[in-house]
Amino acid sequence: MKARERVAQLIKVWPESYPGAHCELDFRSPLELLVATILSAQCTDKRVNMVTPALFRNIGRRRTMRNAPQAAFENAN
């Protein structure tokens, strides 16, 4: 079974295996979810949800985020 087939199978059974599961991270787009997920590896989801609104408001667009210096992320809140 190829990876795509395994993923398709998982997508089908996931809701049955984990009913009521939801993401604790606040996001409005796939890019915001990706950034929030990366940040959540370093701290709690609660903390991520506290700092990401300012981050996304200030440098949330893909092009802006791609070109932003690291300091913009470190000082986002």
C-alpha positions, 0 to 999 in steps of 0.5 A, a space after each residue: 500500500 502506497 503512502 497516499 492510500 494509507 493516508 486516504 484510509 486514515 482520513 476515513 477511519 480517524 473520525 470513527 477512532 477519535 470522535 469529538 477530537 478537535 484542535 486546541 489551536 486558534 487559526 483561520 488558514 492552513 498557514 496559521 495552523 502550520 505556524 501555530 503547530 510549530 510554535 506549540 512544539 515549544 510551549 503550550 497551546 494556551 500560550 500559542 493562542 495568546 501570542 498568535 493573534 498579534 503575530 498573525 495581525 502583524 506579519 500574518 500574510 504569507 509573503 510578509 511572513 516569508 520575508 520577515 526577520 526572525 526578530 519580528 517573530 520573537 517580538 510579536 506580542 
